Amino acid sequence: MDIDVVLLTKNSAAQPTVFRTCLDALYREIPVNRLIAVDAHSEDGTREILMEYPRVEFHLVRGNRAVARQYGVERVETEWFLFLDDDVILCRGWWRKAEKHLEPDVGLLWGWDVIANPHSRNRMRVMYYLRKVSEYELMKRNFRHRGGTHDTLVRREAVTDMEIPRDLHVFEDWYIKRHVEEKGYRAVCPEEVYCYHHLTPRFTLENFTLIARLQRKYGLQSGFRTVSNLALAPAKALAILLLSRDPKAASDQFKMYALNFAGRFIVEKEARRIKAGKEDTDFRGRMLF
């Protein structure tokens, strides 16, 4: 069975070693039919690196991840296709291990991610310890709630009628998983199928405000949960510092919850202002009659 691969890129050559290793592992592990690279107008050597590999189709697309993934989905031709992120490295035997799980009622298979960034890994390792679960179990739990597209096989038949909402710059993975399950298929996450994820988190208020806006709109996280996370942030950050001796990991954990709260505060304030404006308009309309 040959597999079309949808790879989203944007200045991926900024991490040339990770990017090349990602592509080397892809061609080593997957029977690639075509590599459909959906590029957000990179300004570095991303295209040049990609064109060193066989059967690459390079597409320039303006838009967020929802737009890019939808574009890729509409161009796949094989029975199964693979979403691959440009900062993941497939484990040895990835396809051989995954193929045996592609049963008739399975529509999506996610290879869970082993965090490779050292600071992010220290944060996650402490979470495994505090929650007394394995690394795999925690990632699987996250997948059930959120989905994932780092290294994800999707049955084309399950998404031919899918239209990813264009505002899902993040959480498009949640939408894809939900769509597949609503079509009557299972989404699976086998323990032996995984990747090494060299993620680079962006801790900015702009980014977390966008996340908070989508969490509120699509019911992905309540305001209460956001406040609870902030309340627990100092204790979690201290635990990370004591157990990992990694100040950046501790700082990042606190920053993540604090920025998510700040973003949610901004979003709720916007919502109240819009609601007040609408009520005022309705009141004035009633006064006219």
Sequence and secondary structure as in RCSB ss.txt:
>XXXX:A:sequence
MDIDVVLLTKNSAAQPTVFRTCLDALYREIPVNRLIAVDAHSEDGTREILMEYPRVEFHLVRGNRAVARQYGVER
VETEWFLFLDDDVILCRGWWRKAEKHLEPDVGLLWGWDVIANPHSRNRMRVMYYLRKVSEYELMKRNFRHRGGTH
DTLVRREAVTDMEIPRDLHVFEDWYIKRHVEEKGYRAVCPEEVYCYHHLTPRFTLENFTLIARLQRKYGLQSGFR
TVSNLALAPAKALAILLLSRDPKAASDQFKMYALNFAGRFIVEKEARRIKAGKEDTDFRGRMLF
>XXXX:A:secstr
  EEEEEEESSGGGSHHHHHHHHHHHHHHS EEEEEEEES  SSSHHHHHTTSSSEEEEE  S HHHHHHHHHTT
  SSEEEEEETTEEE TTHHHHHHTT  TTEEEEE EEEE SHHHHHHHHHHHHHHT  HHHHHHHHHHHH   S
EEEEEGGGTTT    TT SSSHHHHHHHHHHHTT EEE  TT EEEE       HHHHHHHHHHHHHTTSS HHH
HHHHHHHHHHHHHHHHHHH  HHHHHHHHHHHHHHHHHHHHHHHHHHHHHHHHHHHHHHHHHH 
